[in-house]
Amino acid sequence: MWIEGIESPQVPQSIPTFTHHRPAIDWRHATETARTPGFSSAGSAAELPVGSAGGASGAQFNGYCALGGPILAFESWPESWRDKLMFSDFVGNWLRVADIEKVSTCGSRPDACRCGYRITGVSVFDSGLSNTVGVFADPVNEAVYVARWDQIARYRYLPGGSQPPVVTLNAGPTFGPSPLTVQFDASASVDPEGAALVFDWDFGDGTTLTGGPIVSHTYHSKSAQGRTATVTARDPGGAAASASVRIGVNDAPPSARIVSIEDGQLYPMDGSTTFVLRAELSDEVDGAAGLACSWVTSLHHDTHDHPEPPVEECLSQTTISPIGCVPNATFWFRVTLTVTDSSGLVATDSVDLYPDCDGVLACIGDIDADGAVDAKDLSLLANAWGLGGASDLNRDGTVNAADLAMLLAKWGPCKP
């Protein structure tokens, strides 16, 4: 506490301190009593009902399972819907937005100045939205997604009420020597309202065209060039959507092959395991050193998957958790490598890893899982020399002398 004219004791920095704030807004389920913090006519702190003097503007509401949401900041939405806090209530079956205002929380003490926000008004966004469990903003498509108990609702701003077209673009060939003639086909594009579409083409080399859904264009270049061809489909209401494809002139896609892990390789179930991620890469123009790599590890569970964030390195590693071997459920991991050259051409490769539910990996060196470490396993290891996979017994990414030593040390029948 700090009182004018009285020196307050100094609290050591090692002692945590806390500042209490009233909720920016709260509401009750028994009665329609939504409130925001403020001050009474006597100047004391108070909880002011929404719609009352001094409180936030708007109509009263209730509910009793609150869900916070994002602050809307979409440039494509009308200005009247920007910079608003979105929130919902699972039981109240509504989605609302709040007008927020940045304020200072300075008291009479100079070093107490901080910036905060207060709610100045509340309005209804959707009054019939039941069973909401999450509200999220999609900044890429400038839309709001509301996760409900049994489905997902999407909110977008559509000027004139017209939905944008769904654009599908195919092209071929997408690479080759100059002059390179490419056929572009967007005829599978559709308008949700069934209206006729107009197609604007930008071939990425300074040439544009307005016409039909199927066109051709010839690229000329003396060197390797990457071009991005884009088609934009527009409906009579002005709603538009685009799709692009990358074209390599005097170029070809890179090649990529994962060599540190074999497709179908097993992972142990007695703890997490780190696998080295290494691939053989090549490109006619950029060479292996000029390629950009991205690794993604995804846990697959039955018919869906859970991808981890991409790793943007050509030599990396991934940690596989001991997940799987569950009755009536299927689990496995997929490691996917995407390689991009300077022209934007792409190559991909992937391998699947499966749980060792039968304890095959308990017998180190028994690569073919026949119950013994013998000449057949030695042959498999020799054939994988310098690569990886199941013969990489120490999982360092390369089959070498260290793996050979491990195999020879376990020579003979597998011990129970």
C-alpha positions in Angstrom: 0.0 0.0 0.0 1.2 3.5 -0.7 -0.3 6.5 1.1 0.5 10.1 0.3 3.0 11.4 2.9 3.7 8.0 4.4 6.7 6.0 3.3 5.8 2.4 2.5 8.1 -0.5 3.5 10.3 -1.8 0.7 9.4 -5.3 -0.3 12.5 -7.3 -1.4 12.5 -8.5 -5.0 12.8 -12.1 -3.8 9.3 -12.0 -2.4 6.5 -12.4 -5.0 4.0 -9.6 -5.2 0.6 -9.6 -6.8 -1.9 -7.1 -8.1 -5.6 -7.9 -7.8 -7.9 -6.9 -10.7 -11.6 -7.3 -11.0 -12.7 -9.3 -14.1 -13.0 -7.2 -17.2 -16.5 -8.6 -17.5 -18.5 -11.3 -15.6 -22.0 -12.7 -15.7 -24.2 -15.1 -13.7 -26.4 -18.0 -14.8 -29.3 -17.4 -12.4 -30.2 -13.9 -13.5 -29.2 -11.6 -16.3 -26.5 -9.8 -14.4 -23.5 -9.1 -16.6 -21.1 -6.6 -15.0 -18.0 -4.6 -15.7 -15.8 -2.8 -13.2 -16.2 0.9 -12.6 -16.9 3.5 -10.0 -20.1 4.4 -8.2 -21.5 7.9 -7.9 -19.7 8.2 -4.6 -16.3 7.4 -6.3 -15.8 4.0 -4.8 -14.9 0.9 -6.9 -18.1 -1.0 -8.0 -19.4 -3.6 -10.3 -21.7 -1.9 -12.8 -24.3 -3.8 -14.7 -24.0 -3.8 -18.5 -26.3 -1.1 -19.9 -26.3 1.0 -16.7 -24.9 4.4 -16.2 -21.1 4.2 -16.0 -21.1 0.6 -17.2 -20.4 -0.9 -20.6 -23.1 -0.3 -23.2 -25.3 -3.2 -24.4 -28.1 -5.5 -23.3 -27.9 -7.9 -20.3 -27.2 -11.6 -20.7 -26.4 -14.7 -18.7 -24.6 -18.0 -18.9 -22.3 -20.1 -16.8 -19.5 -21.6 -18.8 -17.3 -18.8 -20.2 -15.0 -19.1 -23.2 -12.4 -16.5 -24.0 -11.7 -15.8 -27.7 -9.4 -13.7 -29.9 -9.3 -10.0 -30.6 -10.5 -9.5 -34.2 -8.0 -7.7 -36.4 -8.9 -8.7 -39.9 -8.3 -6.0 -42.6 -10.9 -7.5 -44.9 -13.7 -7.1 -42.3 -15.6 -3.8 -41.9 -13.9 -1.4 -39.5 -16.8 -1.6 -37.1 -15.9 -5.3 -36.5 -12.2 -4.7 -35.9 -10.4 -4.6 -32.5 -13.1 -6.3 -30.7 -12.8 -9.1 -28.1 -14.8 -12.2 -29.0 -16.1 -14.5 -26.2 -18.7 -17.2 -25.8 -20.6 -19.3 -23.3 -21.0 -23.1 -23.6 -24.4 -23.2 -21.8 -25.6 -19.7 -22.8 -25.5 -20.7 -26.5 -24.2 -17.4 -27.7 -21.2 -15.7 -29.2 -20.6 -12.0 -28.3 -18.0 -9.3 -29.0 -16.8 -6.6 -26.7 -15.5 -3.1 -27.5 -12.2 -2.7 -25.8 -10.4 0.5 -24.9 -6.8 0.9 -23.9 -6.5 2.8 -20.6 -3.9 3.8 -18.1 -3.9 2.3 -14.7 -1.8 5.0 -13.2 -2.5 5.9 -9.6 -1.2 8.8 -7.7 2.2 7.0 -7.3 4.4 7.8 -10.3 5.9 4.4 -10.7 2.4 2.7 -10.7 1.7 3.6 -14.3 0.8 0.7 -16.5 -1.4 0.2 -19.6 -4.5 -2.0 -19.5 -7.8 -2.5 -21.3 -11.4 -2.0 -20.3 -14.7 -3.2 -21.9 -16.9 -0.3 -23.0 -19.6 -2.1 -24.8 -21.0 -5.6 -25.6 -23.0 -6.8 -28.6 -24.3 -10.1 -30.0 -22.4 -11.8 -32.8 -24.5 -15.0 -32.9 -27.3 -15.7 -30.5 -28.0 -19.3 -31.5 -24.6 -21.0 -31.2 -24.8 -24.0 -28.9 -22.2 -26.1 -27.2 -19.1 -24.0 -28.0 -15.8 -25.3 -26.7 -13.3 -23.0 -28.3 -13.1 -19.8 -30.4 -10.1 -19.2 -32.7 -9.0 -16.6 -35.3 -7.5 -17.7 -38.7 -5.3 -14.8 -39.8 -4.5 -16.4 -43.1 -8.0 -16.7 -44.4 -9.3 -13.9 -42.1 -12.0 -16.1 -40.6 -13.2 -17.1 -37.1 -13.6 -20.8 -36.3 -15.8 -21.9 -33.4 -15.3 -25.4 -32.2 -18.6 -26.9 -31.0 -19.3 -30.2 -29.2 -20.1 -32.0 -32.5 -19.1 -29.7 -35.3 -17.1 -26.6 -36.3 -18.6 -23.3 -37.4 -16.8 -20.8 -39.6 -17.4 -17.1 -39.9 -16.1 -15.0 -42.8 -16.9 -11.5 -44.2 -18.4 -11.8 -47.7 -19.2 -8.5 -49.3 -22.5 -8.6 -51.1 -23.2 -12.0 -49.6 -21.3 -13.8 -52.4 -19.1 -16.7 -51.5 -15.7 -16.8 -53.2 -15.1 -19.4 -55.9 -13.3 -22.7 -55.2 -10.3 -22.7 -57.5 -8.5 -25.8 -58.8 -5.4 -25.4 -61.0 -3.5 -28.1 -62.9 -0.5 -27.5 -65.1 1.8 -29.5 -67.3 4.7 -29.8 -67.8 5.8 -27.8 -64.8 9.5 -27.9 -65.7 11.8 -28.3 -68.7 14.1 -26.5 -71.1 13.3 -23.2 -72.8 11.2 -22.5 -74.7 8.8 -24.2 -72.3 5.1 -24.4 -73.3 2.8 -25.1 -70.3 -0.9 -25.9 -70.5 -2.9 -24.5 -67.6 -6.3 -25.9 -66.7 -8.6 -24.3 -64.1 -11.8 -25.8 -65.6 -12.6 -27.7 -62.4 -13.1 -24.4 -60.5 -16.6 -23.7 -59.3 -18.7 -20.9 -57.9 -20.8 -22.0 -54.8 -23.7 -20.0 -56.2 -23.3 -21.5 -59.6 -22.4 -18.3 -61.4 -20.1 -18.1 -64.4 -16.5 -17.2 -63.6 -14.0 -14.9 -65.2 -10.3 -16.0 -65.1 -7.4 -13.6 -64.8 -4.0 -15.2 -65.5 -0.6 -14.0 -64.3 2.2 -16.2 -65.7 4.9 -14.7 -63.4 7.1 -13.4 -66.2 5.3 -10.1 -66.8 2.6 -11.6 -69.0 -1.1 -11.4 -68.0 -4.3 -12.6 -69.7 -8.0 -12.4 -69.0 -9.9 -15.3 -70.5 -11.2 -18.8 -70.1 -10.3 -21.5 -67.7 -7.9 -23.3 -70.1 -4.9 -21.4 -71.5 -1.3 -22.1 -72.6 1.8 -20.0 -72.2 5.4 -20.3 -73.4 8.3 -19.4 -71.2 11.6 -18.2 -72.5 14.8 -17.9 -70.6 18.6 -18.3 -71.1 19.2 -19.5 -67.5 17.4 -21.5 -64.9 14.4 -19.5 -63.7 11.5 -20.2 -61.3 8.2 -18.6 -62.2 4.9 -18.6 -60.2 1.8 -18.8 -62.4 -1.4 -17.6 -60.7 -5.0 -17.8 -61.8 -7.7 -15.6 -60.1 -11.3 -16.6 -60.6 -14.0 -13.9 -60.1 -17.8 -14.2 -59.9 -20.3 -11.6 -61.0 -20.5 -10.3 -57.4 -16.8 -9.5 -57.3 -15.8 -12.3 -54.9 -12.5 -13.8 -55.9 -10.1 -16.6 -55.1 -6.7 -17.6 -56.5 -4.5 -20.7 -57.0 -0.8 -20.9 -58.0 1.7 -23.3 -59.4 5.5 -23.1 -59.7 7.1 -23.5 -63.1 10.8 -24.3 -63.5 12.3 -23.1 -66.8 15.6 -24.7 -67.7 15.3 -26.6 -64.5 14.1 -29.9 -63.0 12.9 -30.8 -59.5 15.5 -32.0 -57.0 15.8 -35.5 -55.9 15.5 -36.6 -52.2 15.7 -40.0 -50.6 15.7 -40.6 -46.8 18.5 -43.0 -46.0 18.9 -42.9 -42.2 15.5 -44.6 -41.6 13.9 -47.5 -43.6 10.2 -47.5 -44.5 8.5 -49.9 -42.1 11.3 -49.8 -39.5 10.3 -50.5 -35.9 10.7 -48.3 -32.9 11.1 -49.7 -29.3 8.4 -49.5 -26.7 10.6 -49.3 -23.6 11.3 -45.5 -23.9 11.6 -42.6 -26.3 14.1 -43.1 -29.1 16.0 -40.5 -31.2 16.4 -41.2 -34.9 18.8 -39.2 -37.0 17.2 -37.6 -40.1 19.5 -37.8 -43.1 18.8 -38.0 -46.8 20.6 -38.2 -50.1 20.0 -35.0 -52.0 20.8 -33.7 -55.5 19.9 -31.0 -57.9 21.2 -30.3 -61.4 21.3 -26.5 -60.9 21.7 -25.8 -57.1 23.5 -29.0 -56.0 22.7 -30.5 -52.6 24.1 -27.5 -50.7 21.7 -25.1 -52.4 18.5 -27.0 -51.3 16.1 -26.1 -48.5 14.8 -28.9 -46.4 11.8 -29.4 -44.1 11.2 -32.5 -41.9 7.8 -33.2 -40.4 7.1 -36.0 -38.0 3.5 -37.0 -37.6 1.9 -39.4 -35.2 -0.9 -41.3 -37.0 -3.8 -42.7 -35.0 -6.3 -44.7 -36.9 -7.6 -42.3 -39.6 -6.1 -39.0 -38.3 -2.7 -37.6 -37.6 -0.9 -35.2 -35.2 2.0 -33.4 -37.0 4.8 -31.8 -35.1 6.2 -28.4 -36.1 8.5 -28.7 -39.2 12.3 -28.7 -38.7 14.0 -26.5 -41.4 17.3 -28.3 -41.6 18.7 -30.9 -44.0 20.4 -32.9 -41.2 18.3 -33.3 -38.1 16.8 -35.7 -35.7 13.4 -36.7 -34.4 12.3 -38.3 -31.1 9.8 -41.1 -31.3 7.7 -41.7 -28.2 6.8 -45.3 -27.2 3.2 -45.0 -28.4 1.2 -48.0 -29.8 0.4 -51.7 -29.2 -3.0 -50.7 -27.9 -6.0 -53.1 -28.5 -8.5 -51.9 -31.1 -6.3 -49.0 -32.1 -3.6 -48.4 -34.7 -0.6 -46.1 -34.1 2.5 -45.3 -36.2 4.8 -42.4 -37.1 5.4 -40.9 -40.5 8.5 -38.8 -41.2 8.2 -36.7 -44.3 11.0 -34.7 -46.0 10.2 -31.8 -48.4 13.1 -30.4 -50.4 12.9 -27.2 -52.4 15.3 -25.8 -55.0 16.0 -22.1 -55.9 13.3 -22.3 -58.6 10.7 -23.4 -56.1 10.5 -26.9 -57.5 9.8 -29.6 -54.8 10.7 -33.2 -54.1 9.3 -35.2 -51.2 10.0 -38.6 -49.5 8.5 -40.2 -46.5 9.0 -43.3 -44.3 6.7 -45.0 -41.8 7.8 -46.2 -38.3 5.8 -48.8 -36.5 5.8 -49.9 -32.8 7.8 -53.0 -31.8 4.8 -54.8 -30.3 6.4 -58.3 -30.6 9.7 -57.4 -28.9 11.8 -57.9 -32.1 14.2 -55.2 -31.2 15.1 -56.9 -27.9 17.5 -59.1 -29.8 20.1 -56.6 -31.0 21.6 -57.6 -34.4 18.8 -59.9 -35.5 17.9 -57.6 -38.4 15.7 -60.2 -40.2 13.9 -61.1 -37.0 14.4 -64.9 -37.5 15.5 -65.5 -33.9 19.3 -65.6 -34.5 22.1 -63.2 -35.3 23.9 -64.9 -38.2 25.3 -64.6 -41.7 22.0 -63.3 -43.1 22.0 -60.4 -40.7 25.6 -59.7 -41.5 24.7 -59.6 -45.2 21.9 -57.2 -44.6 24.2 -54.9 -42.6 26.9 -55.0 -45.3 24.3 -54.1 -48.0 23.2 -51.1 -45.9 26.8 -49.9 -45.2 26.9 -46.1 -45.2 23.2 -45.7 -45.1 20.8 -46.4 -42.2 17.6 -48.2 -41.4 17.2 -51.3 -39.3 20.9 -52.2 -39.7 21.8 -49.0 -37.9 21.9 -50.7 -34.6 23.1 -47.7 -32.5 20.7 -45.3 -34.4 23.3 -42.7 -35.2 22.1 -42.4 -38.8 24.8 -44.4 -40.5 25.6 -48.1 -40.7 29.3 -48.4 -39.9 31.9 -50.3 -37.9 30.2 -49.5 -34.6 27.1 -51.4 -35.8 29.2 -54.3 -37.1 30.8 -54.6 -33.7 27.4 -54.7 -32.0 26.2 -57.4 -34.4 29.2 -59.6 -33.9 29.0 -59.2 -30.1 25.5 -60.8 -30.2 26.3 -63.6 -32.7 24.3 -66.7 -32.2 20.7 -67.6 -31.1 18.7 -64.8 -29.5 18.5 -65.3 -25.8 15.0 -65.3 -24.3 
